[in-house]
Amino acid sequence: MGCGRCITWCPTGIAITAATLVVSCTVSIALISAKDGNMTTGAQFGQVVAALFIVMALYGLIGLAIGALLRNQIVAVVAALVW
């Protein structure tokens, strides 16, 4: 287990974050446009996106650590969700 998994899980978390961000922004823009709304991004949008990438990469590492500490997979998943 060691550093190899850490190197694997950080990019995986970043890829999942990018996919989630693309889907959520696309759906949000479509819904706002369907209601004749005006789509604008605030000054904090970039900060929120950067924080999202950092948090999701770290969440992958937290999940790895919990999984390494607990042998029961169900308990590890519940512990990660409770975290």
N, C-alpha and C positions, 0 to 999 in steps of 0.2 A: 504494500500500500504505500506509501511515501509520496514523494513529490511528483511522481508520474501522473497520479490521479488528479492532483491539484492543477497541473498544467493542462490536463484534459478537461476538467470541469469548469474552469474559468471561461475559456472560449465557448463552451457549450452554453453556459449561462448568458453570455453576451449574444450568441446567435438566437437563443430563445427570446431574449429581450428585444432584439431588433425585429424579429418576426411579429412579436406581440405589439410592438409600437407601430409597425406598418399596418397591421390589420385594424388596430383600434383607431388610428388616425384616419384610415380610409373609411371605415364605417361611420365614424363621427362626422367627417366632412359630408358624406352622402346623406346622413340623417339631417344635418343642419341645412344643407342645400335643398332637401325635399320639403322642408318647412319654410322655405324662402328666408332662411336666416343668413346672417352675415358672418363669415368665418374669418376670425382674426387670431393671431397668436400674440400673446403678451410677451413682455420682456423676460419673464421668468421661465418661458417654455424651454429654452436651452439649458437652464440650470436644472429643471425637473428631468429632462431627458438624460443629462449627464449623471445625475444622482440615481436615476433608474438603472442605468448600466452598471454603476458601481455596486449598488445594493444587490442586484441580481447575480453578479459575479460572486459577491461575498456569500450570498445565500446558498449557492452551489457548494462552496467550501464548508459552510455550516452543515449542510446536509451530508457531505462526505464525512465530516468529523462525527456527527451523530451516528451515521451508519457504521463507522469504524468502532465506536464505543459499544454499540448495542448489537448483539448477534441476531435478535429477533427482528425480522424485516417490518412486521406490522407495528411493533413498538417504536422502531426507528422512524417510520413514516408519521405516526401519531405525534411523536416527540418533535419532529421537524415542523409539523403543522401547528402544534401548540406554541412553539418558539415564535 
